[in-house]
Amino acid sequence: MEPPNEAFDRCVHLFDSRGKKMEKTSEIRYHLQPERVAPFHSVGQKTMNTSFGKLSRRHCKNPSISSVLLAEGLELPPEEEGLEELPPRFEPGSSKAKLTWFGAICLEGIGMFVEAYIIITTGQVKTIWHAAYPHCFYPTHEMTCPNQIHCCGSFANTPDTCGLNDPDYATEGLHQDCNPDGTYNSKFMCSAGTTGGISYAEFAGIMLGMVTFGKVADLLGKHTAGMLTAVFQVIGVAMMTFYSSENLNVMFVVFDIFFFIFGFGVGGEYPLTAANAASHHVESLEEASMDDAEKHHHRVLRERERAVRRGETIAMVFAMQGVGAVVGSIFLVCLIYFGEQEKVDCEINGYNPHGQSTEALSAIWRTFYFIGLIFVLMVLIYRGLVLEEGNGHKKLLARKEHRRAKLGYENSTLQVLWFYAPRLIGTGGCWFLVDVAFYGLKLFSGPIFAEINPDGDLITQNGYLLVNNLCALAGYYCAAYVIDKPRIGRKKLQMISNIACGIIFLFAGGIFNSAGPSVLMFLYFLSSFTVNFGPNVTTYVMAAETYPTELRATLHGISAFLGKCGALLATICFKYLTAPQIFFVCATTSFVGSLFSLLFSVDLTGVSLHEHDAQLELFLEGNVGEYRGKLNDPKHLSLYERMAGRHGSYDPDWAHAFLMSQAAGPASSN
């Protein structure tokens, strides 16, 4: 429990900062100080007699009063109604402050960068795997270079001379890659479950990591959880980089295992990054040198700034996912070019039936993952040597201990989850629908582009995918620019962009078989921009700001888990669909996502996150009906909550009335 003098100070600041007249703060002093201690001469300057310490301690033992005083956000000024424009984040000419802020944003989002570099580029890496190991991935398809098909029984256009003597490679009349019966040796072949298991394994790991490390972060602290996630990522990507086997089926089985391990680590980055971004703050040297009163005033202003520009901050951190995808695409294009595998060549001895060098392509994707390993090692070193657990987790543990001692019991997890169930349906349900389209298109981007541009070579395909990722990155930053605009907000942006995505997908699916490649590519690029200029960003932001501090990582992790269920569903089902059908499914989920947003999403633009802490404290004490703050304002409720009556009443001056009623009563709970 915080020191009594600070508790009393915060009670005074509650009313002074809200612009109340001094009579009201004097009235609070009257109730909290029955012996009528002399009033303050100015805010922050105390004139206190010796009996106040004892009295303030007695009143701070009142569970209801302490719950409200523990909710730091209540001392902030209320949101300005009718705000037309956002206040500037930086003073004019403050280049150093801008660079400091942007650098901190990049460091906060480094986990999302690594996730995108490895996971989102999976569709591009698959184009390399398909070209390097056609026997494994496309054993029944027609090959570009039938003259390089040396054994029988696999490819549709296998020549009649398969398995016969090749003077360059023959041994006893058979090619060295062939079995005695002329078919390909089993070491070149893979089962469908093995190759398909890569996507399933990484998603299973991501989903488990989201719920596991979300809970770990809330229990043990974000620093501890961040170190653990980085360790799992290092193990996973290291084995993916260096493990090799002559038997391709064995190699990809091992990859399935370590994709799961990497996914388990990277899944934890979602709740960790979101929780850190929601409370993001960079303390300048100038601010650190301020005296207490000045620093307190500056902190109040900073919290107000964080509230009104919080969406921009979280979106900018999340945009590192887009940066990771772009950087990964650039590296792949460069590696393909310098590896001299940009073109198909059917005349070079030793090339595979796809017309490319298996050895060179293997070196390309392993180098790509090795670069990813360097990134992950940098994250681990940075978190281990530079980052430290802040005071926030210690305060959180103290708050929990204070509550446990005060109440004598703890609420069950099911009770808490039921209380937040409508919000979880909004954050998790919308995320589920978005990820069907977002990850479905990303993971199947290679095959889709192969249909759009069937004659495109490896570097052309990956070049188009790079352009696609650049369009997506532009969407991230455009969303960050408008998400805090008072006339737009998160919910409206999510609904409108979902409808726009649905229209684009519907149109693309309808003309897919008749339109030219350039038209289809334009629509695909436009859809990537629109998905990120809206639902992909807004679902992440809304899940980060909808829950209280001590549950934020856990419930964001559950929301992200539900989102990845949509991605897993797309992974399972989309492989059985044609490209037009994939677009039609994405259109349907986008329209349903807009409806879900209307019913279950809440818009918390400009609302202090500390309101959640106040509501949770009162809920855990069994007095949630006493909370009448901004979270009960109809404009910050979902349509479902308003229709079902799952909310309390709203009073802009609720904290003053609540403290007055409690302080005027008996100072119970000794």
Solvent accessible surface area in square Angstrom, and as a share of the most:
residue,aa,sasa,rsa
1,M,106,0.47
2,E,38,0.17
3,P,71,0.45
4,P,25,0.16
5,N,63,0.32
6,E,90,0.41
7,A,2,0.02
8,F,6,0.03
9,D,27,0.14
10,R,37,0.14
11,C,1,0.01
12,V,4,0.02
13,H,24,0.11
14,L,6,0.03
15,F,0,0.00
16,D,29,0.15
17,S,36,0.23
18,R,42,0.15
19,G,64,0.62
20,K,57,0.24
21,K,149,0.63
22,M,90,0.40
23,E,118,0.53
24,K,70,0.30
25,T,0,0.00
26,S,46,0.30
27,E,69,0.31
28,I,2,0.01
29,R,12,0.04
30,Y,97,0.37
31,H,45,0.20
32,L,12,0.06
33,Q,5,0.02
34,P,71,0.45
35,E,105,0.47
36,R,160,0.58
37,V,15,0.09
38,A,54,0.42
39,P,85,0.53
40,F,19,0.08
41,H,139,0.62
42,S,56,0.36
43,V,75,0.43
44,G,37,0.36
45,Q,93,0.41
46,K,85,0.36
47,T,51,0.30
48,M,61,0.27
49,N,65,0.33
50,T,144,0.84
51,S,31,0.20
52,F,0,0.00
53,G,17,0.17
54,K,155,0.66
55,L,15,0.07
56,S,5,0.03
57,R,131,0.48
58,R,92,0.34
59,H,10,0.04
60,C,8,0.05
61,K,100,0.42
62,N,9,0.05
63,P,32,0.20
64,S,13,0.08
65,I,3,0.01
66,S,4,0.03
67,S,0,0.00
68,V,3,0.02
69,L,13,0.06
70,L,22,0.11
71,A,2,0.01
72,E,54,0.24
73,G,6,0.05
74,L,5,0.03
75,E,6,0.03
76,L,11,0.06
77,P,43,0.27
78,P,65,0.41
79,E,32,0.14
80,E,107,0.48
81,E,123,0.55
82,G,65,0.63
83,L,48,0.24
84,E,93,0.42
85,E,121,0.54
86,L,26,0.13
87,P,56,0.35
88,P,110,0.69
89,R,33,0.12
90,F,49,0.20
91,E,132,0.59
92,P,130,0.82
93,G,74,0.71
94,S,27,0.17
95,S,71,0.46
96,K,165,0.70
97,A,45,0.35
98,K,97,0.41
99,L,134,0.67
100,T,66,0.38
101,W,38,0.13
102,F,90,0.38
103,G,30,0.29
104,A,20,0.15
105,I,2,0.01
106,C,34,0.21
107,L,84,0.42
108,E,47,0.21
109,G,0,0.00
110,I,38,0.19
111,G,1,0.01
112,M,0,0.00
113,F,16,0.07
114,V,1,0.01
115,E,0,0.00
116,A,0,0.00
117,Y,1,0.00
118,I,0,0.00
119,I,0,0.00
120,I,8,0.04
121,T,0,0.00
122,T,0,0.00
123,G,1,0.01
124,Q,5,0.02
125,V,0,0.00
126,K,36,0.15
127,T,12,0.07
128,I,0,0.00
129,W,1,0.00
130,H,30,0.14
131,A,1,0.01
132,A,1,0.01
133,Y,11,0.04
134,P,0,0.00
135,H,19,0.08
136,C,6,0.03
137,F,36,0.15
138,Y,61,0.23
139,P,38,0.24
140,T,99,0.58
141,H,95,0.42
142,E,125,0.56
143,M,15,0.07
144,T,79,0.46
145,C,0,0.00
146,P,53,0.33
147,N,87,0.44
148,Q,8,0.04
149,I,6,0.03
150,H,35,0.16
151,C,0,0.00
152,C,32,0.19
153,G,72,0.69
154,S,21,0.13
155,F,8,0.03
156,A,71,0.55
157,N,41,0.21
158,T,34,0.20
159,P,41,0.26
160,D,143,0.74
161,T,90,0.52
162,C,22,0.13
163,G,3,0.03
164,L,112,0.56
165,N,99,0.51
166,D,32,0.16
167,P,126,0.79
168,D,94,0.49
169,Y,63,0.24
170,A,33,0.26
171,T,89,0.52
172,E,170,0.76
173,G,35,0.34
174,L,50,0.25
175,H,8,0.03
176,Q,118,0.52
177,D,33,0.17
178,C,16,0.09
179,N,41,0.21
180,P,125,0.79
181,D,110,0.57
182,G,6,0.05
183,T,45,0.26
184,Y,11,0.04
185,N,47,0.24
186,S,79,0.51
187,K,65,0.28
188,F,42,0.17
189,M,53,0.24
190,C,22,0.13
191,S,59,0.38
192,A,90,0.70
193,G,58,0.56
194,T,10,0.06
195,T,23,0.14
196,G,23,0.22
197,G,11,0.11
198,I,1,0.00
199,S,5,0.03
200,Y,65,0.25
201,A,15,0.12
202,E,0,0.00
203,F,0,0.00
204,A,44,0.34
205,G,0,0.00
206,I,0,0.00
207,M,18,0.08
208,L,84,0.42
209,G,0,0.00
210,M,0,0.00
211,V,46,0.27
212,T,47,0.28
213,F,5,0.02
214,G,0,0.00
215,K,86,0.36
216,V,29,0.17
217,A,4,0.03
218,D,12,0.06
219,L,91,0.45
220,L,105,0.52
221,G,1,0.01
222,K,67,0.28
223,H,51,0.23
224,T,54,0.31
225,A,0,0.00
226,G,4,0.04
227,M,51,0.23
228,L,71,0.35
229,T,0,0.00
230,A,0,0.00
231,V,60,0.34
232,F,65,0.27
233,Q,4,0.02
234,V,24,0.14
235,I,78,0.40
236,G,0,0.00
237,V,0,0.00
238,A,23,0.18
239,M,67,0.30
240,M,0,0.00
241,T,6,0.03
242,F,131,0.55
243,Y,58,0.22
244,S,73,0.47
245,S,32,0.21
246,E,144,0.65
247,N,49,0.25
248,L,16,0.08
249,N,44,0.22
250,V,66,0.38
251,M,5,0.02
252,F,0,0.00
253,V,64,0.37
254,V,26,0.15
255,F,1,0.00
256,D,24,0.12
257,I,93,0.47
258,F,34,0.14
259,F,0,0.00
260,F,71,0.30
261,I,38,0.19
262,F,0,0.00
263,G,0,0.00
264,F,27,0.11
265,G,0,0.00
266,V,0,0.00
267,G,0,0.00
268,G,0,0.00
269,E,0,0.00
270,Y,2,0.01
271,P,0,0.00
272,L,4,0.02
273,T,3,0.02
274,A,0,0.00
275,A,8,0.06
276,N,46,0.24
277,A,1,0.01
278,A,4,0.03
279,S,62,0.40
280,H,17,0.07
281,H,76,0.34
282,V,53,0.30
283,E,87,0.39
284,S,57,0.37
285,L,157,0.78
286,E,131,0.59
287,E,8,0.04
288,A,53,0.41
289,S,93,0.60
290,M,37,0.16
291,D,90,0.47
292,D,124,0.64
293,A,68,0.53
294,E,92,0.41
295,K,68,0.29
296,H,44,0.20
297,H,108,0.48
298,H,43,0.19
299,R,93,0.34
300,V,11,0.06
301,L,91,0.45
302,R,70,0.26
303,E,11,0.05
304,R,36,0.13
305,E,31,0.14
306,R,58,0.21
307,A,3,0.03
308,V,6,0.03
309,R,32,0.12
310,R,7,0.03
311,G,0,0.00
312,E,24,0.11
313,T,10,0.06
314,I,0,0.00
315,A,0,0.00
316,M,25,0.11
317,V,0,0.00
318,F,3,0.01
319,A,0,0.00
320,M,16,0.07
321,Q,1,0.01
322,G,2,0.02
323,V,34,0.20
324,G,0,0.00
325,A,4,0.03
326,V,11,0.06
327,V,36,0.21
328,G,0,0.00
329,S,0,0.00
330,I,76,0.39
331,F,66,0.28
332,L,0,0.00
333,V,29,0.17
334,C,55,0.33
335,L,36,0.18
336,I,0,0.00
337,Y,120,0.46
338,F,157,0.65
339,G,26,0.25
340,E,137,0.62
341,Q,6,0.03
342,E,40,0.18
343,K,128,0.54
344,V,53,0.30
345,D,53,0.27
346,C,32,0.19
347,E,143,0.64
348,I,76,0.39
349,N,104,0.53
350,G,47,0.45
351,Y,37,0.14
352,N,10,0.05
353,P,3,0.02
354,H,46,0.21
355,G,0,0.00
356,Q,0,0.00
357,S,15,0.10
358,T,40,0.23
359,E,125,0.56
360,A,28,0.22
361,L,0,0.00
362,S,21,0.14
363,A,57,0.44
364,I,8,0.04
365,W,0,0.00
366,R,43,0.16
367,T,53,0.31
368,F,0,0.00
369,Y,1,0.00
370,F,87,0.36
371,I,30,0.15
372,G,0,0.00
373,L,12,0.06
374,I,73,0.37
375,F,41,0.17
376,V,1,0.00
377,L,68,0.34
378,M,113,0.51
379,V,7,0.04
380,L,38,0.19
381,I,98,0.50
382,Y,49,0.19
383,R,22,0.08
384,G,37,0.35
385,L,148,0.73
386,V,97,0.56
387,L,73,0.37
388,E,150,0.67
389,E,60,0.27
390,G,43,0.42
391,N,102,0.52
392,G,50,0.48
393,H,26,0.11
394,K,135,0.57
395,K,128,0.54
396,L,16,0.08
397,L,82,0.41
398,A,50,0.39
399,R,32,0.12
400,K,37,0.16
401,E,98,0.44
402,H,29,0.13
403,R,24,0.09
404,R,93,0.34
405,A,85,0.66
406,K,48,0.20
407,L,38,0.19
408,G,65,0.62
409,Y,110,0.42
410,E,116,0.52
411,N,40,0.21
412,S,56,0.36
413,T,89,0.52
414,L,141,0.70
415,Q,97,0.43
416,V,16,0.09
417,L,53,0.26
418,W,176,0.62
419,F,48,0.20
420,Y,6,0.02
421,A,23,0.18
422,P,7,0.04
423,R,24,0.09
424,L,21,0.11
425,I,76,0.38
426,G,3,0.03
427,T,10,0.06
428,G,0,0.00
429,G,16,0.15
430,C,1,0.01
431,W,4,0.01
432,F,61,0.26
433,L,21,0.11
434,V,7,0.04
435,D,0,0.00
436,V,5,0.03
437,A,4,0.03
438,F,8,0.03
439,Y,3,0.01
440,G,0,0.00
441,L,11,0.06
442,K,16,0.07
443,L,3,0.01
444,F,29,0.12
445,S,5,0.03
446,G,2,0.02
447,P,51,0.32
448,I,3,0.01
449,F,0,0.00
450,A,38,0.29
451,E,95,0.43
452,I,6,0.03
453,N,28,0.14
454,P,100,0.63
455,D,138,0.71
456,G,17,0.17
457,D,24,0.13
458,L,12,0.06
459,I,34,0.17
460,T,44,0.26
461,Q,25,0.11
462,N,0,0.00
463,G,22,0.21
464,Y,67,0.25
465,L,4,0.02
466,L,34,0.17
467,V,63,0.36
468,N,2,0.01
469,N,7,0.04
470,L,85,0.42
471,C,36,0.21
472,A,3,0.03
473,L,29,0.14
474,A,45,0.35
475,G,0,0.00
476,Y,3,0.01
477,Y,71,0.27
478,C,53,0.32
479,A,0,0.00
480,A,3,0.02
481,Y,146,0.56
482,V,23,0.13
483,I,0,0.00
484,D,2,0.01
485,K,49,0.21
486,P,52,0.32
487,R,177,0.65
488,I,58,0.29
489,G,3,0.02
490,R,0,0.00
491,K,30,0.13
492,K,101,0.43
493,L,12,0.06
494,Q,1,0.01
495,M,44,0.20
496,I,106,0.54
497,S,6,0.04
498,N,4,0.02
499,I,75,0.38
500,A,35,0.27
501,C,1,0.01
502,G,0,0.00
503,I,102,0.52
504,I,19,0.10
505,F,0,0.00
506,L,91,0.45
507,F,111,0.46
508,A,2,0.02
509,G,5,0.05
510,G,55,0.53
511,I,37,0.19
512,F,16,0.07
513,N,137,0.70
514,S,98,0.63
515,A,28,0.22
516,G,32,0.30
517,P,68,0.43
518,S,84,0.54
519,V,69,0.39
520,L,10,0.05
521,M,14,0.06
522,F,125,0.52
523,L,14,0.07
524,Y,1,0.00
525,F,31,0.13
526,L,64,0.32
527,S,0,0.00
528,S,12,0.08
529,F,56,0.23
530,T,13,0.07
531,V,7,0.04
532,N,1,0.01
533,F,55,0.23
534,G,0,0.00
535,P,3,0.02
536,N,3,0.02
537,V,0,0.00
538,T,0,0.00
539,T,2,0.01
540,Y,0,0.00
541,V,0,0.00
542,M,9,0.04
543,A,0,0.00
544,A,0,0.00
545,E,2,0.01
546,T,2,0.01
547,Y,0,0.00
548,P,0,0.00
549,T,56,0.32
550,E,11,0.05
551,L,31,0.15
552,R,9,0.03
553,A,1,0.01
554,T,19,0.11
555,L,2,0.01
556,H,0,0.00
557,G,0,0.00
558,I,40,0.20
559,S,0,0.00
560,A,0,0.00
561,F,63,0.26
562,L,62,0.31
563,G,0,0.00
564,K,1,0.00
565,C,35,0.21
566,G,0,0.00
567,A,0,0.00
568,L,41,0.20
569,L,82,0.41
570,A,1,0.00
571,T,7,0.04
572,I,72,0.37
573,C,52,0.31
574,F,4,0.02
575,K,98,0.42
576,Y,164,0.62
577,L,57,0.28
578,T,72,0.42
579,A,2,0.02
580,P,15,0.10
581,Q,85,0.38
582,I,7,0.03
583,F,3,0.01
584,F,82,0.34
585,V,53,0.31
586,C,0,0.00
587,A,1,0.01
588,T,80,0.46
589,T,19,0.11
590,S,6,0.04
591,F,78,0.33
592,V,59,0.34
593,G,1,0.01
594,S,9,0.06
595,L,99,0.49
596,F,56,0.23
597,S,0,0.00
598,L,73,0.36
599,L,55,0.27
600,F,34,0.14
601,S,4,0.03
602,V,6,0.03
603,D,27,0.14
604,L,1,0.01
605,T,31,0.18
606,G,8,0.08
607,V,1,0.01
608,S,7,0.05
609,L,17,0.08
610,H,37,0.17
611,E,12,0.05
612,H,2,0.01
613,D,4,0.02
614,A,1,0.01
615,Q,23,0.10
616,L,4,0.02
617,E,1,0.01
618,L,0,0.00
619,F,33,0.14
620,L,13,0.06
621,E,19,0.08
622,G,62,0.60
623,N,50,0.26
624,V,53,0.31
625,G,58,0.56
626,E,63,0.28
627,Y,1,0.01
628,R,54,0.20
629,G,2,0.02
630,K,17,0.07
631,L,1,0.01
632,N,8,0.04
633,D,15,0.08
634,P,71,0.45
635,K,112,0.48
636,H,11,0.05
637,L,5,0.03
638,S,1,0.01
639,L,48,0.24
640,Y,75,0.28
641,E,8,0.04
642,R,102,0.37
643,M,142,0.63
644,A,55,0.43
645,G,47,0.45
646,R,78,0.28
647,H,80,0.36
648,G,28,0.27
649,S,68,0.44
650,Y,68,0.26
651,D,43,0.22
652,P,86,0.54
653,D,38,0.20
654,W,4,0.01
655,A,1,0.01
656,H,21,0.09
657,A,42,0.32
658,F,3,0.01
659,L,4,0.02
660,M,28,0.13
661,S,70,0.45
662,Q,43,0.19
663,A,6,0.04
664,A,62,0.48
665,G,30,0.29
666,P,112,0.70
667,A,15,0.12
668,S,54,0.35
669,S,50,0.32
670,N,137,0.70
